[in-house]
């Protein structure tokens, strides 16, 4: 699956925030998924 993270999700994921659902953390961490971050975020 391809996943595009927006700025908030990317920052929450980096900080291990409780704002993200367990399913989202698992999907982002799944090595079979391709995770992308928008260049605007950077």
Secondary structure, 3 states (H helix, E strand, C coil): CEEEECHHHHHHHHCCCCCCCHHHHHHHHCCCCEEEECCCCC
